[in-house]
Amino acid sequence: MSGLAASALGACSSEPESPAATASQAPSPASAPPAGEAPGNARVPLASDTKSAQATTLCADEERAIFSCKVRGGKVASVCLAKGGEEDFAQYRFGRADTAPELVWPTNSSEQLAWASTMYSGGGETQVSFATGDVRYVVYSKAVRTNFAPGEPNDPAFSDGVAVLRAGKVQAKFVCEGADLKPIDVEAARDHLEEAPDLFTYDID
């Protein structure tokens, strides 16, 4: 699925510049490391690790991307299998591809992201999530049937992005932009993340 400057959580009508902004009133899960460093035993790739400054992932070449896409402002949201100690662990990263991430969570393998999925009529949704205080970040990939005419195609609508919730209510949503995106890899999520019994929210339009 980010503790930086402005927070717009007090009013649903205004959106923060990035998911990083919404955690400013909650305990910060991680702050961006100095250039070339990573907090704890986290493996955080910087610009030199990614394929180019225009990359649509914050995962390093040797890491498996569970999810990645660009959102508004030229920023990138990624879920990567990071190196930590003797095992890989899934890590959410948000920021620009040419600098240190604004948000990294978790920073070690003792904590982990969770995932959940559900089926809809003619579609379905998968989510990857973590929370800090009463702020929850939800990465989502969903397909919703748009045509219910008998004998005709379902014409599913696909959407991917990151939603930021506070006290269970969606405060901001950052939709993936462009065709070069990687929806949530369900197989990787199943293999490496803790599974939750139900979606973290049903309020993502």
HUVENCOR-V23010 format. One record per backbone hydrogen bond with DSSP energy under -0.5 kcal/mol. CO is the residue of the C=O (numbers start at 1). NH is the residue of the N-H. E is the energy in kcal/mol with one decimal. If there is no record, write none. Layout:
co={CO	CO}
nh={NH	NH}
e={E	E}
This chain:
co={2	2	8	11	18	18	19	20	20	21	23	34	39	42	43	46	46	49	52	60	63	64	64	66	67	68	69	70	71	71	72	75	76	77	78	79	79	80	80	82	82	84	87	89	91	92	93	94	94	95	96	103	105	107	108	113	114	115	116	118	120	120	121	123	124	125	126	127	128	129	130	132	134	134	135	136	137	138	139	140	141	142	143	144	146	149	154	154	156	157	159	160	161	162	163	163	164	164	165	166	169	172	173	174	177	179	181	182	184	185	186	187	188	189	194	203}
nh={4	23	11	14	21	22	22	4	23	24	26	37	42	44	45	49	50	61	55	63	65	66	81	185	79	182	77	177	74	75	75	71	95	69	93	66	67	82	91	84	89	87	84	82	80	105	78	102	103	76	99	94	92	41	111	194	129	196	127	125	122	123	145	120	143	118	141	116	139	114	137	135	136	167	132	165	130	163	128	161	126	159	124	157	148	152	146	147	158	144	142	176	140	174	138	165	171	172	136	169	166	164	175	162	70	181	183	68	186	189	190	191	192	193	115	205}
e={-1.6	-0.6	-1.4	-1.2	-1.6	-0.6	-0.6	-1.5	-1.0	-1.5	-1.6	-2.4	-2.3	-0.7	-0.6	-1.9	-1.2	-0.9	-1.8	-1.7	-0.5	-0.6	-2.2	-2.4	-2.8	-3.4	-2.6	-2.9	-0.9	-0.5	-0.8	-2.9	-2.0	-1.8	-2.9	-2.9	-1.5	-1.0	-2.6	-0.5	-2.1	-1.9	-1.6	-3.1	-2.7	-2.3	-2.6	-2.5	-1.6	-3.5	-1.1	-1.9	-3.7	-0.6	-1.3	-1.5	-2.8	-3.2	-3.0	-2.6	-0.9	-1.6	-0.5	-2.0	-3.0	-2.3	-2.2	-2.2	-3.3	-2.3	-2.7	-1.9	-0.5	-2.0	-2.9	-3.1	-1.6	-3.0	-2.3	-1.9	-2.6	-2.3	-1.9	-3.0	-0.5	-1.9	-1.7	-2.1	-0.5	-2.4	-2.8	-2.8	-2.5	-3.2	-2.9	-0.5	-3.3	-1.5	-2.4	-1.9	-2.5	-2.9	-0.6	-2.1	-0.6	-1.9	-0.6	-2.0	-1.0	-2.5	-2.7	-1.8	-1.9	-2.4	-2.5	-0.8}
